[in-house]
Amino acid sequence: MKFGILLDHQYADGDDLGRRLGETVEYVQHIRDLGYDSVFGIHHYLSSLRTPQPLPLLSRLIDHSGTMQLGTGILILPLGHPVHWAEEIATIDQMSGGRFVLGIGSGYRDVEFASFGIERRTRVSRMNEALAVMQRLWTGETVRHEGRHFTLDGVRCSVLPVQQPHPPVWVGANGPTGIARIARQGLPWLAPSNVRRNWAVGNLTDYREIRAAAGFDERDAVFPVHRDLCVADSFDAAYAMAGEAVRRSYGEYVQYGMDFFESQWEAIKERALFFGSPDEIAAKVQDFADAGFNHFVFRAQWLGLPIERSMQIVERFAREVMPRFRT
């Protein structure tokens, strides 16, 4: 069982980014010393919040992260060219000594695709084609490719990753069609945070069945999941500590109006949050672990929550919950 942290490096307009990024370094040092296994950054362009880009941020964190894996959770692959991504990711894998995990997704925000001049409807095919090209580039061989979205005429990647054949690739998807596609590719499905327990567990079961039917065994297989985490004396105490900050953070992703968001919040609150006492959190982790999930990536930062509170949350989990799942 592995436990990681998803950094929520999104800040209000006018916030002091230099200070916040300094806090992020201290936060990563803290989770490193507490024995977490991984740390991940997020990716958006043109956000309503000030959102530093993940690859430069993760590069800064390399020397502060010990032996933890470093990764993206997720990188919006369709918004870049595979040559660019291949060399950037190979570089950070070299810098980290082979600790990088490439979490990818197809994206969903209209403003990002419109600004890059990319048709949103092509995002899945662009992601799949880009990844296939990147995997070929990482072999170090000359690549010729004539595809729907990209053309390469006999080029070689100038930097290769430490991890061979390439860094681990996790793929995010929020629907059965995408999850089935990931299973047939034999890649780990990164389950999203804001879904109810039965949806996550049921889709993991389907994913594993499709993956096995495609000929992939489960030896060393990774089944990661995102969840929002707050450990306190009870659910009410945890919600009093961080609930409004979580609510504000989710509100920033509203696409269908605040009235719709308000109508959905109670359901999100119940299905997405690992909030509660150490015993309650341990029971939630055990439930998901029994279903097959084996790498939990927790977010313990939200808009406006002081970094000291986030440090308190991850420390209490490490002290009072994590040892129950360590062999």
Buried (B, 14 or more C-beta within 10 A) or exposed (E): BBBBBBBBBBBEEEBEEEEBBEBBBEBBBBBBEBBBBBBBBBBBBEBEBBBBBBBEBBBBBBEBBBEBBBBBBBBBBBBBBBBEBBBBBBBBBBBBEEBBBBBBBBBEBEEBBEEBEBEBEBBBBBBBBBBBBBBBBBBBEEBEBEBEBBEBEEEEBEBBBBBEEBBBBBBBBBEBEBBBBBBBBEBBBBBBBBBEBEBBBEBBEBBBEBBEEEEBEEEEEBBBBBBBBBBBEEBEBBBEBBBBBBBBBBEEEBEEEEEEBEEBBEEBBEBBBBBBBBEBBBEBBEEBBEBBBBBBBBBBBBBEBEBEBBBBBBBBBBEBBBEEBEE
